[in-house]
Amino acid sequence: MSRHGFSEHERTSKIVSHLVDLTTDNTLSIDSIENPQILYSEDIITRITFAMSSEENFKKLHEFILEGVCAKAGINPSQVYEVIVVGNTAMHHFFLGIQARYLALSPFVPVVKSKVSVKARELGVGVC
């Protein structure tokens, strides 16, 4: 168990969402699902290797993470104003549609090293 109460497996295979009403600052719901990418492996390095093997595989992992993030919201996407994504470096790359191969190759340098602001439609989703 980590200091946050999650096992390593739970931290890499769950997608947790917090739905917050920005007008009241109230959390409307907290939910989690299994990361749909788990179909390709529980291990993040294996997923990166899978993504590196073909553009089609990379796109599958990108689409799976987008679907996973949006799956449990249960509200009309037109009501979503902002989505903030927090995760490990590989998940950031997969979510943003950035090839994660350099995370698996020495010197293990991420493409993105700072916050990124991107419109949902650029990722291939309405909002969610």
N, C-alpha and C positions, 0 to 999 in steps of 0.2 A: 504494500500500500504506500502511496505517496503521502506527502504532508497534507494534500488536499482531500484525501479519503478515496481516491480513485486508484485502482490497480493500473499498471502500464497498459494492459489490454483494453480496459475501459477508456482510457484517455486517447487511444489511437483508433478505436472502433466505434465510438459514439458521436453522434451529432446532437448537440444540445441547443435548444432555441429558447430565447426569452422574448416574449412579446410584450412591449411596453407602450402604453398610451402616453405619447409625448405631451399631451395637453394637461394630464393630471400627474404624470410621472409614476403612475401605478403599473406594476407588473401584472398583466392580464393572464399570462400563462407561462409555465416553464415545462418543456417537454423534451424528450429525447427519442432518438431512433438509432438503430444500428447503421453504421456507415455503409451505404450500398456498395462501396468499393470493396468491402470485405469478400465479395464473390471472387475477387482476384487474389486476395491474400489478406491475412490479419497483419502481416508485416509490411511496414511502409517501404522498406528497401526493395522488397519483392514487387510492390506496386510500381515503384519508380522504374525498376528493370522492365516490367511489363509495358509501361508507357513508352520506354525507350525503344522497344522492339518494333513498333510501327506507329504511324500517325493515327491509324484507326484505333489502336489500343489507347493511345493518349487521349483521343477525343471521347472514348467510352468513359474513362475515369473522370474527365472534366464534366461530362453530362451527368454522370452518376452523382457527383458531389453537388451539382446544382439542384438536381431533383431531390436529393436528400435534405438539403437546406430548406427547400420550399415545401416539402411534403407535409409537415405537421402544422403549418401556420393556421389553417382553417378559417382564414378571412379573405375577403375580396382583395386581390392584388392592387386594385386602385386605391385602397385605403392605406397602403404601405408607403411611408414617406422615405424611410432610410433603412438600410440593412448594414449592420456592422459585423464583420467576420473576424473571428479570432481563432487561431489554430497554429499547428506547427508549420514550419517553413514549407515542407512538401505539400501540405494541404492548401496553403496559400497559393502555391504555384498551380496546383490542379484546379482550384476554384477560379483563378484568374485566367486559366487557359494558357499558362506559360509552361513550356517543357521543363521538367524537373531533372533532366539528365545530369546537370552539373552538380547537383546535390549528391550524386552517387559517385562522382569522379573527383579524385584529388585535384585541387585543394578544397573541394566541397563548397563552392561559392554559389550562393543564391543569386538569381537574376534580380530579384527585388530585395532591397535592404531597408526600405523605409515605407511609411504608409502610402497607400495607393487609393485614389478616389476614382471610381469608374462607374459609368452609367450601366444599369442592369441590362439594357438592350444590347450593350456592347459585349456582354457575356452570353447573350442568347436567351435571356429570360425577360418577361414583361417587367415585373419586379420580383414576384415569386408566384 
